[in-house]
Amino acid sequence: MQVVYFRILKISYMKSLTWLLLPAFFLTACSHTYYVVRHAEKASADSTMAAATMTGADVPLSERGAQRANALRDVLRNRKIAFIYSTNTIRTRSTGQPTADVAHLRIQLYKTPDSAFISKMKSIKKNVLIIGHSNTVDDIVNSLTGSVSVPGDLKDNEYDNLFVIKYRGKKITFDKKKYGAPSAGK
């Protein structure tokens, strides 16, 4: 009789544990994260650069910027990044390339962080890295969080921010982190 009682108790315990863990499993399975960064430090236009890049419109990363791109790769290496989005500039693509290489991904291009782009991002239920510019990162982050999480454009010398927006079910959390070496002049 005592053996039967313990078997019933064990079965009851297992059912209770299953019902407790099941919601946690679904919440974890339904969570995804957006990592938003500004491109890393860009090189200064000099006399050795092509005329098209001398305007400063599409310059490559500086050595410090290349180091920051590698630091981003290291931070995101185990974050199961499934998509990387970048504008079509050398500096943004170069910021994401080390992460793309380690994750075996192709960088997807976007033109502007308009409502269509944000809707597309919200439809992706996997971890995403988005690389923008000093005047677009705030728009991207604020659109993804649904609130003013970044109050305005980033400062010209601000490169070390990693904005993390996590969706867990219907709950959205925001965190501002730093990565790589501190930005110069801060």
ZITADA-V774125 format. One record per residue. N is the residue number from 1. RES is the residue in three letters. BURIAL is 1 if it has 9 or more other C-alpha atoms within 8 Angstrom, else 0. D_CENTER is the distance of its C-alpha to the mean C-alpha in Angstrom with 2 decimals. Layout:
N,RES,BURIAL,D_CENTER  N,RES,BURIAL,D_CENTER
//
This chain:
1,MET,0,58.06  2,GLN,0,55.77  3,VAL,0,53.84  4,VAL,0,53.28  5,TYR,0,52.05  6,PHE,0,49.48  7,ARG,0,48.27  8,ILE,0,47.87  9,LEU,0,46.08  10,LYS,0,43.74  11,ILE,0,42.98  12,SER,0,42.45  13,TYR,0,40.09  14,MET,0,38.04  15,LYS,0,37.81  16,SER,0,36.71  17,LEU,0,34.05  18,THR,0,32.77  19,TRP,0,32.57  20,LEU,0,30.72  21,LEU,0,28.11  22,LEU,0,27.67  23,PRO,0,25.67  24,ALA,0,23.37  25,PHE,0,22.84  26,PHE,0,22.06  27,LEU,1,19.67  28,THR,0,17.74  29,ALA,0,18.05  30,CYS,1,16.84  31,SER,1,13.64  32,HIS,1,10.15  33,THR,1,6.74  34,TYR,1,4.09  35,TYR,1,1.24  36,VAL,1,4.15  37,VAL,1,6.79  38,ARG,1,10.38  39,HIS,1,12.09  40,ALA,1,13.95  41,GLU,1,17.64  42,LYS,1,19.83  43,ALA,1,23.40  44,SER,0,26.33  45,ALA,1,28.43  46,ASP,0,31.68  47,SER,0,34.82  48,THR,0,33.62  49,MET,0,30.82  50,ALA,0,31.71  51,ALA,0,32.94  52,ALA,0,30.03  53,THR,1,27.55  54,MET,1,29.96  55,THR,0,29.08  56,GLY,0,25.71  57,ALA,0,24.06  58,ASP,1,22.54  59,VAL,1,22.83  60,PRO,1,21.17  61,LEU,1,19.36  62,SER,1,21.75  63,GLU,0,22.35  64,ARG,1,20.36  65,GLY,1,17.44  66,ALA,1,17.83  67,GLN,1,17.85  68,ARG,1,14.61  69,ALA,1,12.97  70,ASN,1,14.59  71,ALA,1,13.46  72,LEU,1,9.74  73,ARG,1,10.99  74,ASP,0,12.91  75,VAL,0,10.40  76,LEU,1,8.26  77,ARG,1,11.63  78,ASN,0,12.46  79,ARG,0,9.37  80,LYS,0,10.71  81,ILE,1,8.13  82,ALA,1,10.38  83,PHE,1,9.34  84,ILE,1,8.24  85,TYR,1,9.35  86,SER,1,11.14  87,THR,1,14.30  88,ASN,1,17.40  89,THR,1,18.05  90,ILE,1,18.70  91,ARG,1,16.58  92,THR,1,13.28  93,ARG,1,14.11  94,SER,1,15.26  95,THR,1,12.15  96,GLY,1,10.30  97,GLN,1,13.59  98,PRO,1,13.88  99,THR,1,10.80  100,ALA,1,12.30  101,ASP,0,15.62  102,VAL,1,15.02  103,ALA,1,13.42  104,HIS,0,16.18  105,LEU,1,14.22  106,ARG,0,15.22  107,ILE,1,13.05  108,GLN,0,13.61  109,LEU,0,14.86  110,TYR,1,14.94  111,LYS,0,17.49  112,THR,0,16.69  113,PRO,1,14.39  114,ASP,0,17.49  115,SER,0,18.18  116,ALA,0,18.39  117,PHE,1,14.90  118,ILE,1,13.55  119,SER,0,15.96  120,LYS,0,14.77  121,MET,0,11.12  122,LYS,0,12.85  123,SER,0,15.06  124,ILE,0,12.59  125,LYS,0,12.93  126,LYS,1,10.69  127,ASN,1,7.23  128,VAL,1,5.26  129,LEU,1,3.52  130,ILE,1,5.46  131,ILE,1,7.90  132,GLY,1,10.64  133,HIS,1,13.73  134,SER,1,15.37  135,ASN,1,16.91  136,THR,1,14.17  137,VAL,1,11.10  138,ASP,1,13.27  139,ASP,1,14.20  140,ILE,1,10.82  141,VAL,1,9.92  142,ASN,1,13.58  143,SER,1,13.90  144,LEU,1,11.26  145,THR,1,12.85  146,GLY,0,16.29  147,SER,0,17.40  148,VAL,0,17.51  149,SER,1,14.86  150,VAL,0,14.77  151,PRO,0,18.44  152,GLY,0,18.52  153,ASP,1,17.73  154,LEU,1,16.52  155,LYS,0,19.47  156,ASP,0,20.41  157,ASN,0,20.06  158,GLU,1,16.73  159,TYR,1,14.16  160,ASP,1,13.04  161,ASN,1,10.71  162,LEU,1,7.31  163,PHE,1,6.82  164,VAL,1,6.05  165,ILE,1,7.59  166,LYS,1,9.46  167,TYR,1,12.10  168,ARG,1,15.13  169,GLY,0,17.96  170,LYS,0,18.60  171,LYS,0,17.23  172,ILE,1,14.11  173,THR,0,13.10  174,PHE,1,11.35  175,ASP,0,11.04  176,LYS,0,11.07  177,LYS,0,11.04  178,LYS,0,12.37  179,TYR,1,12.00  180,GLY,1,14.72  181,ALA,0,18.00  182,PRO,0,18.53  183,SER,1,18.61  184,ALA,0,22.23  185,GLY,0,24.46  186,LYS,0,22.76
//
